[in-house]
Amino acid sequence: MNPFIWLLLTAIDIYIWIVIIMVIMSWLIAFNVLNTSNSFVRQINYALHRITDPLLAPIRRILPEMGGIDLSPLILFVALQFLKQAVYYYLVRG
């Protein structure tokens, strides 16, 4: 496999894990398991949002309000999986 394609697929995998970690951390903060007054938790939360918001913000603008439920990470997860499969299908198997 081409090393550049491998790097692209690995970057997509890492971003998927970052989105999953951000979702889990937001749940832990919402249920008061993690406290944002702790500076370490606040810095990790800030970093995760800075990394994920550029792709989540356009999805959030398109989605209608769901009464406090944010489905944008799920849509981003599906889109990233689709991109990963498309890269593999067209560039690796192609």
N, CA and C atoms as an extended XYZ file, in Angstrom:
282
Properties=species:S:1:pos:R:3:atomname:S:1:resname:S:1:resid:I:1 pbc="F F F"
N         0.849       -1.173        0.000 N   MET     1
C         0.000        0.000        0.000 CA  MET     1
C         0.896        1.237        0.000 C   MET     1
N         0.452        2.227       -0.710 N   ASN     2
C         1.158        3.497       -0.781 CA  ASN     2
C         1.240        4.115        0.623 C   ASN     2
N         2.397        4.582        1.046 N   PRO     3
C         2.506        5.142        2.398 CA  PRO     3
C         1.661        6.402        2.605 C   PRO     3
N         1.410        7.159        1.556 N   PHE     4
C         0.576        8.355        1.699 CA  PHE     4
C        -0.884        7.982        1.925 C   PHE     4
N        -1.331        6.923        1.271 N   ILE     5
C        -2.696        6.441        1.490 CA  ILE     5
C        -2.820        5.879        2.896 C   ILE     5
N        -1.795        5.141        3.340 N   TRP     6
C        -1.791        4.628        4.702 CA  TRP     6
C        -1.868        5.771        5.712 C   TRP     6
N        -1.110        6.830        5.466 N   LEU     7
C        -1.117        7.986        6.361 CA  LEU     7
C        -2.491        8.651        6.387 C   LEU     7
N        -3.129        8.778        5.236 N   LEU     8
C        -4.466        9.364        5.168 CA  LEU     8
C        -5.477        8.516        5.928 C   LEU     8
N        -5.440        7.201        5.731 N   LEU     9
C        -6.362        6.316        6.437 CA  LEU     9
C        -6.110        6.338        7.942 C   LEU     9
N        -4.864        6.405        8.351 N   THR    10
C        -4.536        6.487        9.766 CA  THR    10
C        -5.005        7.810       10.374 C   THR    10
N        -4.850        8.903        9.632 N   ALA    11
C        -5.321       10.207       10.127 CA  ALA    11
C        -6.844       10.201       10.300 C   ALA    11
N        -7.556        9.570        9.384 N   ILE    12
C        -9.013        9.464        9.517 CA  ILE    12
C        -9.367        8.645       10.748 C   ILE    12
N        -8.669        7.529       10.972 N   ASP    13
C        -8.912        6.714       12.164 CA  ASP    13
C        -8.663        7.495       13.448 C   ASP    13
N        -7.581        8.239       13.499 N   ILE    14
C        -7.256        9.037       14.688 CA  ILE    14
C        -8.329       10.095       14.924 C   ILE    14
N        -8.797       10.737       13.861 N   TYR    15
C        -9.832       11.763       14.016 CA  TYR    15
C       -11.138       11.140       14.509 C   TYR    15
N       -11.452        9.933       14.035 N   ILE    16
C       -12.652        9.240       14.523 CA  ILE    16
C       -12.533        9.003       16.024 C   ILE    16
N       -11.376        8.568       16.486 N   TRP    17
C       -11.187        8.345       17.917 CA  TRP    17
C       -11.259        9.642       18.711 C   TRP    17
N       -10.762       10.722       18.147 N   ILE    18
C       -10.854       12.016       18.825 CA  ILE    18
C       -12.309       12.437       18.980 C   ILE    18
N       -13.129       12.209       17.954 N   VAL    19
C       -14.555       12.537       18.032 CA  VAL    19
C       -15.228       11.680       19.106 C   VAL    19
N       -14.896       10.403       19.153 N   ILE    20
C       -15.480        9.521       20.170 CA  ILE    20
C       -15.081        9.969       21.573 C   ILE    20
N       -13.825       10.321       21.769 N   ILE    21
C       -13.361       10.796       23.076 CA  ILE    21
C       -14.061       12.098       23.452 C   ILE    21
N       -14.255       12.996       22.474 N   MET    22
C       -14.943       14.257       22.752 CA  MET    22
C       -16.390       14.012       23.181 C   MET    22
N       -17.071       13.070       22.537 N   VAL    23
C       -18.457       12.763       22.896 CA  VAL    23
C       -18.523       12.186       24.306 C   VAL    23
N       -17.653       11.243       24.604 N   ILE    24
C       -17.655       10.630       25.939 CA  ILE    24
C       -17.326       11.666       27.006 C   ILE    24
N       -16.381       12.537       26.718 N   MET    25
C       -16.024       13.570       27.690 CA  MET    25
C       -17.184       14.548       27.899 C   MET    25
N       -17.899       14.885       26.845 N   SER    26
C       -19.045       15.785       27.002 CA  SER    26
C       -20.146       15.134       27.840 C   SER    26
N       -20.338       13.823       27.702 N   TRP    27
C       -21.302       13.126       28.554 CA  TRP    27
C       -20.847       13.142       30.009 C   TRP    27
N       -19.559       12.890       30.243 N   LEU    28
C       -19.052       12.881       31.610 CA  LEU    28
C       -19.162       14.261       32.257 C   LEU    28
N       -18.979       15.300       31.475 N   ILE    29
C       -19.145       16.656       32.004 CA  ILE    29
C       -20.620       16.946       32.263 C   ILE    29
N       -21.495       16.498       31.358 N   ALA    30
C       -22.931       16.750       31.532 CA  ALA    30
C       -23.486       16.053       32.766 C   ALA    30
N       -22.971       14.880       33.111 N   PHE    31
C       -23.446       14.133       34.274 CA  PHE    31
C       -22.608       14.409       35.517 C   PHE    31
N       -21.798       15.452       35.497 N   ASN    32
C       -20.978       15.896       36.627 CA  ASN    32
C       -20.015       14.830       37.143 C   ASN    32
N       -19.562       13.968       36.256 N   VAL    33
C       -18.506       13.038       36.626 CA  VAL    33
C       -17.166       13.762       36.555 C   VAL    33
N       -17.015       14.603       35.534 N   LEU    34
C       -15.842       15.459       35.409 CA  LEU    34
C       -16.255       16.889       35.693 C   LEU    34
N       -15.389       17.614       36.360 N   ASN    35
C       -15.673       18.987       36.736 CA  ASN    35
C       -14.807       19.916       35.896 C   ASN    35
N       -15.442       20.858       35.203 N   THR    36
C       -14.691       21.763       34.333 CA  THR    36
C       -13.939       22.839       35.117 C   THR    36
N       -14.117       22.890       36.427 N   SER    37
C       -13.297       23.826       37.195 CA  SER    37
C       -11.883       23.295       37.386 C   SER    37
N       -11.684       22.011       37.131 N   ASN    38
C       -10.350       21.431       37.140 CA  ASN    38
C        -9.638       21.896       35.870 C   ASN    38
N        -8.460       22.456       36.014 N   SER    39
C        -7.774       23.043       34.859 CA  SER    39
C        -7.371       21.996       33.823 C   SER    39
N        -6.990       20.792       34.251 N   PHE    40
C        -6.620       19.742       33.300 CA  PHE    40
C        -7.817       19.312       32.455 C   PHE    40
N        -8.959       19.117       33.098 N   VAL    41
C       -10.185       18.745       32.383 CA  VAL    41
C       -10.586       19.862       31.431 C   VAL    41
N       -10.487       21.090       31.876 N   ARG    42
C       -10.847       22.234       31.032 CA  ARG    42
C        -9.936       22.328       29.812 C   ARG    42
N        -8.648       22.088       29.989 N   GLN    43
C        -7.713       22.157       28.862 CA  GLN    43
C        -7.955       21.035       27.861 C   GLN    43
N        -8.212       19.827       28.348 N   ILE    44
C        -8.499       18.703       27.448 CA  ILE    44
C        -9.801       18.966       26.690 C   ILE    44
N       -10.809       19.443       27.391 N   ASN    45
C       -12.093       19.752       26.754 CA  ASN    45
C       -11.918       20.841       25.693 C   ASN    45
N       -11.155       21.858       26.010 N   TYR    46
C       -10.895       22.939       25.060 CA  TYR    46
C       -10.160       22.423       23.817 C   TYR    46
N        -9.150       21.595       24.033 N   ALA    47
C        -8.379       21.053       22.911 CA  ALA    47
C        -9.248       20.163       22.025 C   ALA    47
N       -10.058       19.313       22.642 N   LEU    48
C       -10.932       18.438       21.854 CA  LEU    48
C       -11.935       19.238       21.030 C   LEU    48
N       -12.496       20.287       21.627 N   HIS    49
C       -13.449       21.114       20.883 CA  HIS    49
C       -12.757       21.896       19.764 C   HIS    49
N       -11.547       22.362       19.999 N   ARG    50
C       -10.813       23.075       18.944 CA  ARG    50
C       -10.482       22.157       17.774 C   ARG    50
N       -10.248       20.885       18.056 N   ILE    51
C        -9.923       19.934       16.999 CA  ILE    51
C       -11.176       19.499       16.239 C   ILE    51
N       -12.282       19.300       16.929 N   THR    52
C       -13.472       18.732       16.292 CA  THR    52
C       -14.458       19.768       15.762 C   THR    52
N       -14.469       20.965       16.308 N   ASP    53
C       -15.457       21.968       15.886 CA  ASP    53
C       -15.377       22.383       14.413 C   ASP    53
N       -14.205       22.415       13.775 N   PRO    54
C       -14.215       22.796       12.354 CA  PRO    54
C       -15.044       21.871       11.466 C   PRO    54
N       -15.154       20.601       11.809 N   LEU    55
C       -15.993       19.702       11.021 CA  LEU    55
C       -17.395       19.549       11.595 C   LEU    55
N       -17.547       19.755       12.893 N   LEU    56
C       -18.874       19.612       13.498 CA  LEU    56
C       -19.748       20.854       13.320 C   LEU    56
N       -19.159       22.031       13.275 N   ALA    57
C       -19.940       23.270       13.179 CA  ALA    57
C       -20.805       23.339       11.916 C   ALA    57
N       -20.285       23.003       10.722 N   PRO    58
C       -21.164       23.038        9.544 CA  PRO    58
C       -22.310       22.033        9.623 C   PRO    58
N       -22.064       20.876       10.237 N   ILE    59
C       -23.128       19.885       10.394 CA  ILE    59
C       -24.183       20.406       11.359 C   ILE    59
N       -23.754       21.060       12.430 N   ARG    60
C       -24.701       21.615       13.406 CA  ARG    60
C       -25.559       22.718       12.810 C   ARG    60
N       -25.001       23.477       11.870 N   ARG    61
C       -25.788       24.532       11.216 CA  ARG    61
C       -26.881       23.947       10.330 C   ARG    61
N       -26.618       22.788        9.738 N   ILE    62
C       -27.588       22.173        8.829 CA  ILE    62
C       -28.670       21.412        9.592 C   ILE    62
N       -28.296       20.734       10.664 N   LEU    63
C       -29.255       19.926       11.413 CA  LEU    63
C       -30.271       20.794       12.132 C   LEU    63
N       -31.533       20.349       12.182 N   PRO    64
C       -32.527       21.085       12.971 CA  PRO    64
C       -32.310       20.839       14.462 C   PRO    64
N       -32.882       21.679       15.286 N   GLU    65
C       -32.790       21.518       16.736 CA  GLU    65
C       -33.482       20.226       17.147 C   GLU    65
N       -32.832       19.445       17.992 N   MET    66
C       -33.367       18.153       18.411 CA  MET    66
C       -33.678       18.134       19.912 C   MET    66
N       -33.869       19.270       20.506 N   GLY    67
C       -34.205       19.323       21.921 CA  GLY    67
C       -33.049       18.960       22.836 C   GLY    67
N       -31.864       19.441       22.525 N   GLY    68
C       -30.700       19.195       23.370 CA  GLY    68
C       -29.878       17.987       22.969 C   GLY    68
N       -30.336       17.227       21.987 N   ILE    69
C       -29.579       16.074       21.519 CA  ILE    69
C       -28.762       16.493       20.305 C   ILE    69
N       -27.464       16.281       20.377 N   ASP    70
C       -26.563       16.669       19.295 CA  ASP    70
C       -26.198       15.431       18.485 C   ASP    70
N       -26.724       15.344       17.285 N   LEU    71
C       -26.447       14.201       16.420 CA  LEU    71
C       -25.297       14.458       15.454 C   LEU    71
N       -24.694       15.632       15.521 N   SER    72
C       -23.628       15.959       14.583 CA  SER    72
C       -22.410       15.032       14.707 C   SER    72
N       -21.994       14.568       15.903 N   PRO    73
C       -20.875       13.620       15.941 CA  PRO    73
C       -21.201       12.301       15.242 C   PRO    73
N       -22.451       11.865       15.345 N   LEU    74
C       -22.846       10.635       14.667 CA  LEU    74
C       -22.772       10.792       13.155 C   LEU    74
N       -23.244       11.917       12.642 N   ILE    75
C       -23.190       12.172       11.202 CA  ILE    75
C       -21.742       12.309       10.748 C   ILE    75
N       -20.912       12.984       11.531 N   LEU    76
C       -19.492       13.095       11.197 CA  LEU    76
C       -18.821       11.727       11.215 C   LEU    76
N       -19.164       10.893       12.185 N   PHE    77
C       -18.606        9.548       12.258 CA  PHE    77
C       -18.951        8.747       11.005 C   PHE    77
N       -20.204        8.798       10.576 N   VAL    78
C       -20.619        8.079        9.368 CA  VAL    78
C       -19.907        8.649        8.142 C   VAL    78
N       -19.787        9.969        8.052 N   ALA    79
C       -19.115       10.593        6.909 CA  ALA    79
C       -17.632       10.215        6.859 C   ALA    79
N       -16.983       10.171        8.013 N   LEU    80
C       -15.570        9.784        8.043 CA  LEU    80
C       -15.386        8.311        7.676 C   LEU    80
N       -16.302        7.466        8.123 N   GLN    81
C       -16.235        6.053        7.738 CA  GLN    81
C       -16.449        5.895        6.234 C   GLN    81
N       -17.382        6.671        5.674 N   PHE    82
C       -17.616        6.644        4.231 CA  PHE    82
C       -16.368        7.106        3.481 C   PHE    82
N       -15.754        8.187        3.941 N   LEU    83
C       -14.533        8.690        3.312 CA  LEU    83
C       -13.419        7.653        3.371 C   LEU    83
N       -13.287        7.003        4.503 N   LYS    84
C       -12.267        5.983        4.657 CA  LYS    84
C       -12.495        4.821        3.683 C   LYS    84
N       -13.731        4.375        3.562 N   GLN    85
C       -14.042        3.288        2.636 CA  GLN    85
C       -13.850        3.716        1.184 C   GLN    85
N       -14.202        4.965        0.868 N   ALA    86
C       -14.027        5.466       -0.494 CA  ALA    86
C       -12.549        5.552       -0.854 C   ALA    86
N       -11.735        6.041        0.075 N   VAL    87
C       -10.290        6.104       -0.176 CA  VAL    87
C        -9.747        4.699       -0.390 C   VAL    87
N       -10.150        3.782        0.444 N   TYR    88
C        -9.667        2.413        0.297 CA  TYR    88
C       -10.124        1.799       -1.023 C   TYR    88
N       -11.389        1.992       -1.376 N   TYR    89
C       -11.934        1.379       -2.582 CA  TYR    89
C       -11.304        1.946       -3.848 C   TYR    89
N       -11.218        3.283       -3.923 N   TYR    90
C       -10.749        3.904       -5.162 CA  TYR    90
C        -9.235        3.995       -5.278 C   TYR    90
N        -8.531        4.126       -4.163 N   LEU    91
C        -7.097        4.316       -4.244 CA  LEU    91
C        -6.283        3.062       -3.956 C   LEU    91
N        -6.798        2.176       -3.132 N   VAL    92
C        -6.050        0.975       -2.792 CA  VAL    92
C        -6.424       -0.163       -3.730 C   VAL    92
N        -7.710       -0.404       -3.852 N   ARG    93
C        -8.158       -1.508       -4.708 CA  ARG    93
C        -8.194       -1.116       -6.171 C   ARG    93
N        -8.400        0.182       -6.441 N   GLY    94
C        -8.607        0.741       -7.758 CA  GLY    94
C        -7.692        0.298       -8.797 C   GLY    94
